[in-house]
Each structure stands twice: as structure tokens, then as C-alpha cells.
Amino acid sequence: MAFSIERRDLGYLLFTIERSEKRNAINYDVMEGLLEALEKASEPEIKALVITGSGESAFCSGGDLSVFHLLHTKEDAYPMLSKMSNILYSLLTLPIPTIALMNGPAVGGGCELAVSCDFRLARKGVKAGFVQGKQAITTGWGGGSILVEKFPSAFAMKLLMEADLETAEYLTETGFINHLFDGDSLQQCEDFLKKMLSNDLEVLKSYKRIWINKWKQAGLRERIEEEVKNCAILWESDAHHQYVKNFIKKNTR
């Protein structure tokens, strides 16, 4: 299986991308797994959703180019981009707390997944970045729009435009990462969640609605759709196809 879903005793749902051999890259199976997790997270006894990756080599390395390289035109790319953007918007607006447990690097679409969660916990020493610019595309799952909505515009735009990997320590100083940890990632996550989950579920949902209402009033869903369309246009560029070609060649040697 490309993923696993587990109910934990503390009252949260744990979703794990089980593709460590691919640095936990997202393919269509992982997308379906996220949809399943979002559905299960809506069940009444679940107070939070935690998303992580298997192993320690990566939290998530973004979209699996060994699969998505078959998408050549904007018409090819748009359905995939749109589907994942819908998943991330559903994650963003899930009425319970969500946590990205960054056990390893978060790269490209992995950062889009992380920023769609309410809180980000990262192992000391890992790196993360919206590197899509180096692939001659932009964020295409809505992560850029979500980043700009959640954080100061100049900081967000610098991360997007530089398209570089940053240290977890720097990202903690700037507020992108909420907590750095050593040791067992799940134990650290549960320690972070314990006080929150001791409160009544309806209290958590009521506070989350404050955030969700803010994003709806800001027209975030419509801005994400514009981001998806722009990325689809760039997807069919020669520069992006050359990057993908070089990536595939490098990884098949």
C-alpha cells in the first residue's frame, strides 16, 4: 500500500505516506489515500489529523515525476493539479486540527501539503522548500496561495521566488514551523497535541471555524483555482519538459 491510516489512542487519526523508496512522493494512490483519510477524520470520535511520511529520508518530496512525466500539455496536467488542489483545500478546511509531522525533508509539493495543515512539526536538521521554480513551474496544488494567506506576504514571496531549500531552524524562526523535535516523532507529536486534545471536540471545531471563515471571506478557493490554471500553462513549457527529462534520466541510471 502507498499509505496507511491508523486511529491512535489519544483520539487522532494518523495518515502515513508509505513510499520511503520514492522519498514519499505523491502519486494517484496517495491522493486516494488522502481522500480516505479526510473522510475518516470527519468521524465524530476523531479530534485531529496527523500527516507524516514513512522512514526518515523524507516527509514528502512532492509529486512523483516518474508518474506525472506522462503529462505533457496543460490539458493533461490540469486534472491532476486540480484534483490535488481540491484535496489540499479540503485538508485546509477540515473542521479539526491538522498537523504535518515532518520527519524528513519537505520538498515542492511536500511543502504544499505541509502548509495546508494547521501546524507543522519538524525534526531538527531537516530542510524544506517550495522548489517548483527550479522546475520551471509554480506551485500548482494551491500551496502558494495558502502560504501567502497564512504568512506575511514578503516572507512568503521570498520562499516562492527563491525556490530554495531552507533549514528547519530558519523556518521555525519565521513561524512556518511551529515546533522542532528530536527523538521519536510520534511521541513528540503526541506531546504537542496532548493539551489541545484534552478539550472538547466542539471547542476545537468552533475555533477552527474562525480560520475557515477568514479564508472563505478572502476568496482563497478562487485564488487557488487561478494558481492551478497558471501552473498548468507552465507545465507544458519546454523548460519544464527539459527539467523532467533530466530528472528521469538522472533517476534511471
Sequence and secondary structure as in RCSB ss.txt:
>XXXX:A:sequence
MAFSIERRDLGYLLFTIERSEKRNAINYDVMEGLLEALEKASEPEIKALVITGSGESAFCSGGDLSVFHLLHTKE
DAYPMLSKMSNILYSLLTLPIPTIALMNGPAVGGGCELAVSCDFRLARKGVKAGFVQGKQAITTGWGGGSILVEK
FPSAFAMKLLMEADLETAEYLTETGFINHLFDGDSLQQCEDFLKKMLSNDLEVLKSYKRIWINKWKQAGLRERIE
EEVKNCAILWESDAHHQYVKNFIKKNTR
>XXXX:A:secstr
  EEEEE TTSEEEEEE  GGGTT B HHHHHHHHHHHHHTTSTT  EEEEEESSSS SB  B HHHHTT  SHH
HHHHHHHHHHHHHHHHHT SS EEEEESS EETHHHHHHHTSSEEEEETT EEE GGGGGTS   SSHHHHHHHH
S HHHHHHHHHHT  EEHHHHHHTTSSSEEE S HHHHHHHHHHHHHTS HHHHHHHHHHHHHHHHHTTHHHHHH
HHHHHHHHHHTSHHHHHHHHHHHHHHT 
